[in-house]
């Protein structure tokens, strides 16, 4: 039973009423005044309980959320690019689908930490220390949408502030191991 279950709310209300009645009786020593005040309190509590009941009934009657396991964590294109990236960067460990919050720490509290929950396609880390070295995005057509352009700009700004380079490759382009190795080497020198 949850802390906010109606049974517990009602029980707490009854306990409060009992204490209130006892205190009123000792203060006023007039049974009619106590009864009138109790009647008013009971009406108020009844109204509160009706409101609570209607609120919780909406929650109880909602269908439970449905979940299913994804068939794959990355797309076929991302898998292919990953295999090329492994060959192009043998000195590094390549991580896939990495939230910014795993590689960048927020040092101030003047903005939401949720901005770091954006996921980056790949992260090159030092194979010994696992220190992040470079972030890599594989951009498909969705990255041309206005909301994604804004998201990519925000991610780039966060990475710049943190001192972690990020590079992008366009999806649909046939990259060779040499192409990727050259771009990674250039980005790591910055």
C-alpha positions as CSV (number, residue, x, y, z in Angstrom):
1,X,0.0,0.0,0.0
2,X,1.4,3.4,-1.0
3,X,1.9,6.3,1.4
4,X,-0.8,8.2,-0.3
5,X,-3.4,5.4,-0.5
6,X,-6.9,6.5,0.4
7,X,-7.0,4.0,3.3
8,X,-4.1,5.8,4.9
9,X,-5.5,9.2,4.1
10,X,-8.8,8.3,5.8
11,X,-7.0,6.8,8.8
12,X,-4.9,9.9,9.3
13,X,-8.0,12.1,9.0
14,X,-9.9,10.0,11.6
15,X,-6.9,10.2,14.0
16,X,-6.8,14.0,13.5
17,X,-10.5,14.3,14.2
18,X,-10.2,12.2,17.4
19,X,-7.4,14.5,18.7
20,X,-9.3,17.6,17.6
21,X,-12.5,16.4,19.4
22,X,-10.6,15.6,22.6
23,X,-8.9,19.0,22.6
24,X,-12.1,20.9,21.8
25,X,-13.9,19.1,24.6
26,X,-11.3,20.1,27.1
27,X,-11.1,23.6,25.9
28,X,-14.9,24.4,25.6
29,X,-16.4,21.8,28.0
30,X,-19.6,22.4,26.0
31,X,-20.9,19.3,24.2
32,X,-23.1,21.3,21.7
33,X,-20.2,23.5,20.6
34,X,-18.0,20.4,20.2
35,X,-20.6,18.7,18.1
36,X,-21.2,21.7,15.9
37,X,-17.4,22.1,15.3
38,X,-17.1,18.4,14.7
39,X,-19.9,18.5,12.1
40,X,-18.1,21.3,10.2
41,X,-14.8,19.4,10.4
42,X,-16.5,16.2,9.1
43,X,-18.0,18.0,6.1
44,X,-14.6,19.6,5.3
45,X,-12.9,16.2,5.5
46,X,-15.7,14.6,3.4
47,X,-15.0,17.2,0.7
48,X,-11.3,16.6,0.8
49,X,-11.8,12.8,0.6
50,X,-14.1,13.2,-2.4
51,X,-11.5,15.3,-4.2
52,X,-8.7,12.8,-3.3
53,X,-10.9,9.9,-4.5
54,X,-11.6,11.5,-7.8
55,X,-7.9,12.4,-8.3
56,X,-6.7,8.8,-7.5
57,X,-9.5,7.2,-9.5
58,X,-8.0,8.8,-12.6
59,X,-4.7,7.3,-11.8
60,X,-6.1,3.9,-10.9
61,X,-8.2,3.7,-14.1
62,X,-5.4,4.6,-16.4
63,X,-4.0,1.6,-18.4
64,X,-0.6,0.5,-17.3
65,X,2.3,1.6,-19.5
66,X,3.4,-1.0,-22.1
67,X,7.0,-1.7,-22.9
68,X,8.8,-4.0,-25.3
69,X,12.4,-4.9,-25.9
70,X,14.0,-3.3,-29.0
71,X,15.2,-5.6,-31.7
72,X,18.6,-3.9,-31.8
73,X,20.4,-1.1,-29.9
74,X,21.8,0.5,-33.1
75,X,20.8,0.6,-36.7
76,X,22.4,-1.5,-39.5
77,X,24.2,1.6,-40.7
78,X,25.5,2.4,-37.2
79,X,26.7,-1.2,-36.9
80,X,28.6,-0.9,-40.2
81,X,30.1,2.4,-39.2
82,X,31.1,1.0,-35.8
83,X,33.0,-1.8,-37.4
84,X,34.9,0.7,-39.6
85,X,35.5,2.9,-36.6
86,X,37.0,0.0,-34.7
87,X,39.5,-0.6,-37.5
88,X,40.3,3.1,-37.9
89,X,40.9,3.7,-34.1
90,X,42.7,0.6,-32.8
91,X,44.3,2.5,-29.9
92,X,41.0,3.5,-28.5
93,X,38.0,1.8,-27.0
94,X,34.8,2.7,-28.9
95,X,31.6,3.1,-26.9
96,X,28.2,3.3,-28.6
97,X,25.1,5.2,-27.6
98,X,26.7,7.2,-24.9
99,X,24.7,9.9,-22.9
100,X,26.6,13.1,-22.5
101,X,26.1,12.7,-18.7
102,X,28.5,9.7,-18.9
103,X,31.3,11.8,-20.3
104,X,30.6,15.4,-19.2
105,X,30.0,16.5,-15.6
106,X,27.9,19.6,-14.9
107,X,29.8,21.9,-12.6
108,X,27.1,24.6,-12.1
109,X,23.5,24.6,-11.0
110,X,22.2,27.4,-13.2
111,X,20.8,25.1,-15.9
112,X,19.1,21.7,-15.9
113,X,21.2,18.5,-15.8
114,X,18.8,16.9,-18.2
115,X,20.6,18.7,-21.0
116,X,23.3,16.1,-20.6
117,X,20.9,13.2,-21.2
118,X,21.3,13.6,-25.0
119,X,22.9,10.5,-26.5
120,X,26.0,10.5,-28.7
121,X,26.5,7.8,-31.3
122,X,30.1,7.0,-30.4
123,X,32.7,7.9,-27.9
124,X,36.4,7.2,-28.2
125,X,38.0,6.6,-24.8
126,X,41.5,5.8,-23.8
127,X,41.8,2.0,-23.6
128,X,43.7,2.1,-20.3
129,X,42.0,5.0,-18.3
130,X,38.7,5.2,-20.1
131,X,39.1,8.9,-20.3
132,X,36.9,10.3,-23.0
133,X,38.9,11.6,-26.0
134,X,36.4,12.3,-28.8
135,X,32.7,12.1,-29.5
136,X,31.4,11.1,-32.9
137,X,28.0,11.5,-34.4
138,X,26.6,9.7,-37.4
139,X,24.1,12.1,-38.9
140,X,21.1,10.8,-40.8
141,X,18.5,13.0,-42.6
142,X,16.8,13.8,-39.2
143,X,19.7,16.0,-38.3
144,X,18.5,18.5,-40.9
145,X,15.3,19.2,-39.1
146,X,15.2,22.5,-37.2
147,X,14.8,20.8,-33.8
148,X,17.7,18.5,-34.5
149,X,19.9,21.3,-35.7
150,X,19.2,23.2,-32.5
151,X,19.9,20.0,-30.5
152,X,23.2,19.5,-32.3
153,X,24.2,23.1,-31.7
154,X,23.4,22.7,-28.0
155,X,25.5,19.5,-27.8
156,X,28.4,21.2,-29.7
157,X,28.3,24.1,-27.3
158,X,28.3,21.8,-24.2
159,X,31.2,19.8,-25.6
160,X,33.2,23.0,-26.4
161,X,32.7,24.3,-22.8
162,X,33.7,20.9,-21.4
163,X,36.8,20.7,-23.7
164,X,35.7,17.6,-25.5
165,X,35.7,17.6,-29.3
166,X,32.8,16.2,-31.3
167,X,32.9,15.4,-35.0
168,X,30.1,14.4,-37.3
169,X,29.9,12.1,-40.3
170,X,27.1,12.1,-42.8
171,X,25.0,8.9,-43.0
172,X,24.8,7.5,-46.5
173,X,28.4,8.3,-47.4
174,X,30.7,5.4,-47.9
175,X,33.6,5.9,-45.5
176,X,36.8,4.0,-45.7
177,X,38.9,3.1,-42.7
178,X,41.5,5.7,-44.0
179,X,38.8,8.4,-44.2
180,X,37.7,7.9,-40.7
181,X,41.2,7.5,-39.2
182,X,42.2,10.8,-40.9
183,X,39.2,12.7,-39.5
184,X,39.6,11.3,-36.0
185,X,43.4,12.1,-36.0
186,X,42.6,15.7,-37.1
187,X,39.9,16.1,-34.4
188,X,42.2,14.7,-31.6
189,X,44.9,17.2,-32.5
190,X,42.5,20.2,-31.7
